Amino acid sequence: MSRKSVAKVVAMGLAIGAVFAMGVAGPASAAPVKFPVDVVVHTDFSGAPSMFEGNIPGCATGTVEDVAGDPRFTVWGGVYVGEKEFTCDGGVGGFTVSLKARFGEFGSTGTWNITDAWGWYEGVKASGSLTGTPSDLGIDDRYTGSAH
């Protein structure tokens, strides 16, 4: 093989290697993929951790506990501003949600966003809205939105 042929083969190999490396590294530097969030928390007012179920990959069920905030009552209903810690069954991780909601006999409405996450969910960002309907134990809060 001549020097020119060897140089062409090496150049071609480097070019293919560079394209392959960009293809492999590309997805890691690409924008995170968004996915819908739909979670129902069976909020239990007895003081025990509440249970949740939803569509979070790897975290279809788990528990929720209040970590900050208290309900406040007004003449037109209640307001809750605080944080809740979601822990996934199976020990894969969890996340802390900041929540602002109004509630009363009608149920609840509000907004939420993830402020911290750990385990499989470290770095996840998510936000959305909340609607709740009264239940026998308290209220079933449905969190909908998107995560990435």
N, C-alpha and C positions, 0 to 999 in steps of 0.2 A: 504494500500500500504506500502511496506517495505521501509526502508531508501535507500536501493540500487536502488529500482525502482524509487523513487522520484529523486535521484541523477542522474539516467540515463535520466529521462524525462527532468530535468533541463539542463543537459549537451546537450541533443539533441536540446532543445529549443534555447540554446545559440549558438550552432553550426549553426542551421538553420537561426537564427537571424544574425549571422556574415556573412553567405553566402549571405543572402538577402541584408544586408548593403553594402557588396562589390559590388554586382550587381547594386545597386542604385548609389553608389558613383563612380563606375568604369567609366561610360561614362563621368562624369564631369572631371575626371583626365586624360582621354584618349586624344590622339592627336586630334586637331580640324579637322573636316571634310572639305576636299577641295571641291570647286565647281567652275565650269567654269564661267568666266565673259565675257559678250558680250554686250557692251554698245555703242550706237551711239550718239555723241554730235553734234548738228547742230550749229556749231560755227558761231556766228553772229558778223561781224566786225563793226556793227553800234554803239557798246557800250552798248547795252541792254544785260541783262543776256541771255545766250544761253540755249536752251532746250535740254534735253536728254531723251532717252528711252532705256530700256535694260532688262536684265534678273535677276537683283538683287532682291532677295526675299524681299518683302515689299517696294521696291523702284524702281518700274518699270518706273517711270517718275520723272522729277524734273528740276531744273535749275542749271546752271554752271556759276560761275563768276571767273575772274582772280583776284588773291589776291597778287601775286608777280610775277615779271618777265616782260620782254618786248621782242618783236621780234627784232632781229638784222639782218641786211641785208648785204650780202656779194656778190661778183661778181658771185658766182655759185648758189645763192639762199638765203634763210633765215634760221635762227636758232632761236628756242624758248627754253629757259630754265626758268622754273618758276613753280608756283603752281596755281592750280585751285580748287575752293571749290564747291563741289557737294552737293546740298540740295534737299532732297527727298520731293516730294509732300506729303501732309498729315502730315507733322511735325514729322515724326518718327525718324529723324536723318539725318546724312550726313557724309561726309568725305572730306579730303583734299588730292589731288593727286599732287605729284611732277612729272613734265613732262619734257622730253628732246626730241626735235623733229627738223627735218630739213623740210623745206617746200619750195615750188616754184610752177611754173605753173603745174607741175606734180601732186601736192597734198602735202601730208606730210607722213613722216615715223618717228617713234621714240619709246621710251620706257617710262613707267610710273610705279609708285608705290604709295600706300597709305602711307601717313606720319602721319595722324591723323584721328580719327573717333569719332563720338559722337552719343548719342541716342542708338537705336537698334544696331548700328554697332560699338560701342565702343570696342576696342581690335581687330578688324578685321585687318588682314594683306592681302595684295593683290599686284600683280604686273603683268606686261605683256608688250605687244607691241601695237603700234598705227599705223594705216594707215588712210590716209585722201584722200578724193576726192573733188575737187572743186564743189561748189554749187552756186545757184543764190545769196545767202546772204553771203557766205564766204566759209566755208569748212565743210564737214561732216566727223568728226573724229571718227573712230571705234576703241574702246579700247577692246582688247581681252587679256585673261590671266586666272589666277586662284586666288581664295581667300580662306582663312581659318580663 
